[in-house]
Amino acid sequence: MSEIVTINFRGDDLYGFKRDDGTFMAVKPMCEAMGIPYDAQRQRISRDPILSKAASIMLAPFAGSRGQEVTCLLVKRVNFWLAGVDTNRIKDEAVRERVLLYQEECADVLYDHFAGRAAPALPDFGASTDSSDSVRLRMVNEAGRYFGVRAAREMWFLQDLPIVPAMRVEQQADLFDPSTIRHPESEAA
């Protein structure tokens, strides 16, 4: 008998199955959430000598009224599977970004959830009443750990911490005026 667990990752419902032989994640909902074809990933898993040993076919009641057989992977192998998705072959930029997000953050979130290290309730990270840099940096680190690098980046800016040009993303390059940067060597002259 297995217990079905729903995990919300960035607005996507992912499904896990706790069984005596381990905790498994349904691959199909992850593929659908990322926008990649499930059948191709199912075949890739069955061909791979490592992933095939970590896979199990389970009846998933969420997939239809009477259930449907879906490929599931041991939680500890999800990162291995995600890392094998070649983002260079994905033409759709939105899908590529979604896959990269899953590769970067999803396996850690799943591991933390099933290892009993779910994110604690965090305070509102708006403007901090404590001006201590160490507290503000800790808030950035915690946001990154529990919500990912994008959340940490936003937190950095919300906390009004120092900004260097490399922190600007390419899409915002037009908002940044490089002529305002003063270089120490040019000031000495």
Residue, then its C-alpha position, 0 to 999 in steps of 0.5 A: m500500500s502506498e501513500i500519495v503525497t502532493i507537493n506544490f512546486r512553483g505552482d505545479d502539483l507534483y505527486g509522490f508515493k511513499r512505499d515500503d521500498g522508497t519514495f517515488m515521484a510520478v514523472k508524467p506531472m513533472c513532464e507536463a509542468m515543464g512542457i516536455p513530452y512524457d513518452a520520450q522521457r518514459q522511454r529514456i528512463s527505461r533505456d538508462p541503466i541507472l534510471s531503469k533500476a530506480a523506476s517503478i510503474m504505479l497506478a496513479p488515481f489522479a491521472g484519471s477516474r479509474g487511474q492510469e499507470v505512470t512511470c515513477l522515479l525514486v526521489k533520490r534519482v529525480n535530480f539525475w533524470l532532470a540533469g539528463v534533459d538536454t536543454n540545448r535541444i529545446k527550441d521553445e525558450a519558455v519550456r527551456e527556462r522551465v526545465l532549467l528551473y526544475q533542474e536547478e531547484c526541484a530535486d532539492v525541494l523534493y528532497d527537503h520535503f521527504a526528508g522532513r526538512a520542509a521550509p519553515a514559515l518565513p516572515d514577510f521579507g519586505a522592508s526589514t526593520d532591522s538594518s543589520d547587514s548580517v540579518r539582511l544577508r541571512m534573509v537573502n540566503e534563506a529565500g534562496r535556500y527555500f524558494g530558489v535563486r530568483a527569490a534570493r535575487e529579488m530579496w537582495f534588491l528588496q533589502d537594498l544591499p549593494i549592487v554591482p553591474a554583474m548582478r544585472v540581467e541582460q534583459q535589463a541592460d537598457l535600464f543600466d547606464p554604464s557611464t555612471i560607473r566610476h573606476p578607481e584608476s580613472e579617478a587617480a589620473 
